[in-house]
Amino acid sequence: MERVAIIGAAMTQFGQRGAWVRELLAEAGKACLDDAGVEGDDLDHLYVSNMASGEFEGMTGVPNALAHDLGAMPAYTQRIDQTSSSGGAGTYAAWQSVASGASDLTLLVGGEKMTHRTTAEATDVIASLTHPVEYKHGVTLPSFAGMTARHYLEQYDAPRETLGKVARKNHRNGVDNPHAQFRKEVDLGTILDSPVIADPLRLYDFCPITDGSAALLLCPESVAEEYTDDYSVVTGVAGATDTHVVHERDDPTTMGGVVESGEQAYEMAGVGPDDIDVAELHDMFTILEFLQMEGLGFADPGEAWEAVEEGETERDGDLPINTSGGLKSKGHPLGASGVAQVYEIHEQVIGDAGPRQVEADVGLACNVGGFGNCVTTTVLEGAR
Amino acid sequence: MERVAIIGAAMTQFGQRGAWVRELLAEAGKACLDDAGVEGDDLDHLYVSNMASGEFEGMTGVPNALAHDLGAMPAYTQRIDQTSSSGGAGTYAAWQSVASGASDLTLLVGGEKMTHRTTAEATDVIASLTHPVEYKHGVTLPSFAGMTARHYLEQYDAPRETLGKVARKNHRNGVDNPHAQFRKEVDLGTILDSPVIADPLRLYDFCPITDGSAALLLCPESVAEEYTDDYSVVTGVAGATDTHVVHERDDPTTMGGVVESGEQAYEMAGVGPDDIDVAELHDMFTILEFLQMEGLGFADPGEAWEAVEEGETERDGDLPINTSGGLKSKGHPLGASGVAQVYEIHEQVIGDAGPRQVEADVGLACNVGGFGNCVTTTVLEGAR
């Protein structure tokens, strides 16, 4: 199997943007091509990770619009949707396009434009990914998160404050990320006293609604040096589903898709959790950071919160998590998020993360679709 | 590069169905698994070709729903959208998943549920794939087709009747397809006198709005015989874009994406147009059958209509086209159509096409997204 390298990466400012998804995709796409010094018409494949441009904007066919905007014709285009993990799914798809020999140069651009819709409207579009029985009863992802958080805190005798420490850490990391939606520290008192959204989770336990885009350029590792010396290699990538009906899971604090995709990605990369130097986890809700830390083997079941208490996941800890600020402070434009996670890990393992830089040869990104309904995990190694 | 085989294929009844897309996908998916004698939990990857379940039904995340319905967990899932060529794009994606080594068994299911919406609503959803400038001015795909047909007929001095002969042929073929939406012959007078939709195109020049689903099961050729003796091999598959703004094309009667994807697929398969024994072309509008015949080298520019006049594309002609009845009589459930095209070619090259069977070792399917904005072409050979 041909190994696949990432030779370029870029992302837009995340936040409330006065631009449609098509413009955001073009902005990140152009920046990524520039990063690698290639032109649009050098591309064989152009993939777009996007969940819902039709529902949010009434526009479909955005990959073809992007091919136009990047001058990429006749590059083959397609859209990859795996709900909130569309970016991870796109990474996997772009990897497959190169690893299969179908493409020698694939640009993946993930993006979403959401802030022109109300939070209720956006939440409803996202909730349409749940099982119809859940959707009809008004269950949304935030309500699942609240129930899971309550369960976790009780099962493992963890204090509610520990969730707030995840939010505090990720907001602190976001201060050093110029692309983040929120670049301000938030103190624990503010977090813990913020309005209840889905008890025990409060406002600061949730990621925001965000516009933004991120891009990656992939090619066979064998030709990567023709483009740049600063590339990373996708040594592991995999995806897996858990039950589509959330209440059918044996243990609500275990996300089977995280466990399974993690095991497959580790096996492919020939590494284990102890080899990971930095990780981006899908902290759409603070509680998810615990579930992914445990599902990926970074902590034993019920012990992730203790690792957070002890500062192990801080930037100067044993395993820095969400150095980018995570979805929590960086923002969560659905189709962009998984791509932006890999962007951050790429920057870290090639040593280009600026003030966020940590010691990292091997990094991991975990992108959660729905409430763990489908999850992708990607392992990168720097080529240095 | 590992060659990829199709070891199972199935499709639902196309037409006006009292079932949501999720149910249609499950119906075709289960039938396809049964066709190959495998279970849902044998799958590594489960891909769904679908353009617009969110827009049509307010439901997203259908690949995860399908994983539930097929008992496929923890198989990895994703949705592939390339507008009206989502099925061809899904075929390419499923091929990549196996050829890359990521999956040893991938089920692709394409489907769409449309008939609960009015024709105007469905046409509007489809038109949202056009360039925003075109969309704002009210240009829809049928209007592009009308303008292109007028141009073609004038440029090549072809009679309007020749378009009607495409419709008559495809309706005649559909009579023998138990899955087709319309199973009745239509005489030329009825076709030519039907109401004008986009002059010179009339009602019978257009495919219908359709509900339906189709599925393919793919694995490495090296293990295909463990499942069945009746398999086909994907010897060529490729995709390419043309300009997203239709009026920017140098020649409105040439679809660049057809030409480019065809050339790439031929090269990969090591064949040329003369080697193709049977083809499924994307006759969303009758005029498109001419453009694809010429773009794929089955006829010289301006001469496809003469081949139709001479009966060469009839079931007993030199190159039978749309033995399934085509989109014209079989129907066009967007995400399903490209998969159903490959289904028909698969059935033909393994000799299982029943009353529609023609002499065929090598077949081709061409799936057109938008108005040729992105096109995929697939070449299959029978393993017999």
Interface residues (C-beta under 8 A of the other chain):
Chain A: M1 R22 M51 A52 G54 E55 G58 M59 T60 G61 P63 N64 A65 A67 H68 A72 M73 P74 A75 Y76 T77 Q78 R79 I80 D81 Q82 T83 A89 Y92 A93 W95 Q96 S97 A99 S100 G101 A102 V125 S128 L129 T130 H131 P132 V237 A238 G239 A240 T241 D242 T243 H244 V245 G256 G257 E260 S261 G369 G370 N373 C374 T376
Chain B: M1 R22 M51 A52 G54 E55 G58 M59 T60 G61 P63 N64 A65 A67 H68 A72 M73 P74 A75 Y76 T77 Q78 R79 I80 D81 Q82 T83 A89 Y92 A93 W95 Q96 S97 A99 S100 G101 A102 V125 S128 L129 T130 H131 P132 V237 A238 G239 A240 T241 D242 T243 H244 V245 G256 G257 E260 S261 G369 G370 N373 C374 T376
